[in-house]
């Protein structure tokens, strides 16, 4: 079950040989050195830890540098664990885009774009109120259901608040093209997050 860290470069379109147009997201994936292996016997769970994003030593702490040097890895900004991954990888190896194939289904997880504080219409697709005859209830949320009992707002009520800036997983994306020379993965569809955001790519079982 391959997994890799990638940077979202943006979207484009490909003109295929059969005349089709593929709308794709371009991901700069890897190379990701394996910095640790977690096992059920020692750690209580199975996982592979990958590093990504070359950086300068001054941007990392001594503990982070020591952990990377133990795996003979260069200074990397991001370290992420992928649980329940295949145990055939070893510390010191490198995961590249060659672990993926064209036509393979993958799921991509990342942090969505932050929209700030938004009202219920934009955040939850609520309907607006009447806009004529002096209505004062155009974009107001309206009643939230509390009365003499329970005399409080119940938890989970959809209301205004921060929108976006949370972890989102997009499933069922198809790999359209793999470019090992430039470490690029081109996947059909959109990927959460903004340009240059780091995302996690793994096969969609």
C-alpha positions in Angstrom: 0.0 0.0 0.0 2.2 2.9 -1.2 2.2 6.2 0.5 4.1 9.5 -0.1 4.2 13.1 0.9 3.7 15.7 -1.8 3.5 19.5 -2.4 0.5 20.8 -4.4 1.7 22.8 -7.3 -1.6 23.7 -8.9 -4.0 22.5 -11.6 -3.7 22.1 -15.4 -5.2 20.1 -18.2 -3.7 17.4 -20.4 -4.6 16.6 -24.0 -4.6 12.9 -24.3 -3.8 10.9 -27.5 -7.4 9.8 -27.9 -8.6 13.4 -27.9 -9.8 13.5 -24.3 -9.0 16.4 -22.0 -8.0 15.5 -18.4 -8.3 18.1 -15.7 -5.5 17.2 -13.2 -3.8 18.5 -10.1 0.0 18.5 -10.2 1.7 17.1 -7.1 5.5 17.2 -6.5 5.8 14.0 -4.6 8.9 13.0 -2.8 11.6 11.8 -2.7 10.7 10.8 0.9 13.4 9.1 3.0 12.1 6.5 5.5 13.1 7.9 8.9 11.4 5.3 11.2 9.5 2.1 11.3 6.8 1.5 14.0 5.9 -2.1 14.9 3.2 -3.7 16.9 5.7 -5.4 19.2 7.7 -2.3 20.1 5.3 0.6 19.6 1.8 -0.9 19.8 1.0 -0.1 16.2 2.4 -0.5 12.6 3.5 2.6 10.7 6.0 4.0 8.3 7.5 7.5 9.0 8.4 9.6 6.0 10.2 12.9 5.7 9.7 15.5 3.0 10.6 19.1 2.1 14.3 19.9 2.0 15.3 22.8 4.3 18.3 24.3 6.0 19.7 22.9 9.3 19.1 26.3 11.1 15.3 25.8 10.6 15.3 22.6 12.6 15.9 21.8 16.3 18.8 19.6 17.4 16.4 16.8 18.3 14.9 16.9 14.8 18.3 17.0 13.1 19.5 14.0 15.3 16.4 12.0 14.4 17.0 12.6 10.7 20.7 11.9 10.8 20.0 8.6 12.5 18.3 7.6 9.3 21.0 9.2 7.1 18.4 11.7 5.8 19.1 15.3 4.9 17.3 18.2 6.8 13.6 17.9 6.1 10.8 20.2 7.2 8.0 17.6 7.4 7.9 14.3 9.1 4.6 12.2 8.9 3.7 8.7 9.9 1.5 6.5 7.7 -0.3 3.9 9.8 -0.9 0.3 8.7 1.6 0.6 5.8 3.5 -2.4 4.4 6.5 -3.4 6.5 8.8 -4.2 3.6 10.4 -0.7 3.8 13.5 -0.2 5.9 15.0 2.9 7.6 17.2 4.7 5.2 15.3 3.7 2.0 13.6 6.4 -0.1 10.0 6.4 -1.4 9.5 8.0 -4.8 6.7 8.4 -7.3 7.7 5.2 -9.0 5.8 3.4 -6.2 2.6 4.5 -8.0 1.1 3.5 -11.3 -1.1 5.2 -13.9 -4.7 4.3 -13.4 -4.3 3.7 -9.7 -6.9 5.1 -7.2 -5.5 7.2 -4.5 -6.8 9.4 -1.6 -5.2 12.7 -0.8 -5.4 14.3 2.7 -4.5 17.9 3.4 -5.5 21.1 5.2 -8.3 22.9 3.4 -8.2 26.7 2.6 -9.2 28.8 5.6 -12.2 31.0 4.9 -12.3 32.8 8.2 -15.5 33.5 10.3 -18.5 32.8 8.0 -22.3 32.8 8.5 -24.6 29.9 8.2 -25.5 30.6 4.5 -22.0 30.2 3.3 -20.8 27.7 5.9 -23.8 25.3 5.9 -25.8 26.2 2.8 -28.7 27.6 4.8 -31.5 29.3 2.8 -31.8 33.0 3.1 -34.9 34.8 4.4 -37.3 37.0 2.4 -35.7 40.1 0.9 -38.8 42.2 0.4 -41.5 44.0 2.5 -39.1 45.3 5.1 -37.8 41.9 6.2 -35.0 42.0 8.8 -34.2 38.3 8.4 -32.2 38.2 5.2 -29.1 36.3 6.3 -29.9 35.7 10.0 -29.7 32.1 11.2 -33.1 32.1 12.8 -34.4 30.0 15.7 -32.0 27.4 17.1 -34.7 25.4 18.9 -34.0 26.0 22.6 -37.0 27.0 24.8 -37.9 26.8 28.6 -36.3 23.3 28.3 -33.5 22.7 28.0 -33.0 26.5 28.2 -29.6 26.3 26.5 -28.2 25.7 23.0 -27.8 22.0 22.3 -24.3 20.8 21.2 -23.8 20.2 17.5 -26.1 23.0 16.3 -24.9 24.3 12.9 -24.2 28.0 13.4 -21.7 30.7 12.3 -18.0 30.1 12.9 -14.6 29.4 11.4 -14.9 27.8 7.9 -12.1 25.7 6.4 -8.6 25.3 7.7 -9.2 21.7 8.7 -8.1 18.3 7.6 -9.9 17.1 4.5 -9.4 13.7 2.7 -10.4 13.5 -1.0 -11.0 9.9 -2.0 -11.2 8.2 -5.4 -8.7 10.3 -7.3 -7.1 8.5 -10.3 -3.4 8.9 -11.3 -3.3 10.1 -14.9 0.4 10.5 -15.3 3.7 9.7 -13.4 6.9 11.6 -14.1 9.8 10.1 -12.2 12.3 12.5 -13.7 10.6 15.5 -12.1 9.0 13.7 -9.1 5.5 14.6 -10.4 2.2 12.9 -9.8 -0.8 14.1 -11.9 -4.1 13.1 -10.5 -7.6 13.6 -12.0 -9.7 16.0 -9.9 -9.1 18.6 -7.2 -6.9 18.2 -4.1 -7.6 20.0 -0.7 -5.4 22.9 0.3 -3.7 25.9 -1.3 -0.8 26.0 -3.7 2.5 24.8 -2.1 0.5 23.1 0.6 1.8 19.7 1.8 -0.6 16.7 1.3 -0.5 13.0 2.1 -1.0 10.6 -0.8 -1.8 6.9 -0.3 -3.6 4.3 -2.3 -7.4 4.1 -1.9 -8.1 0.6 -0.8 
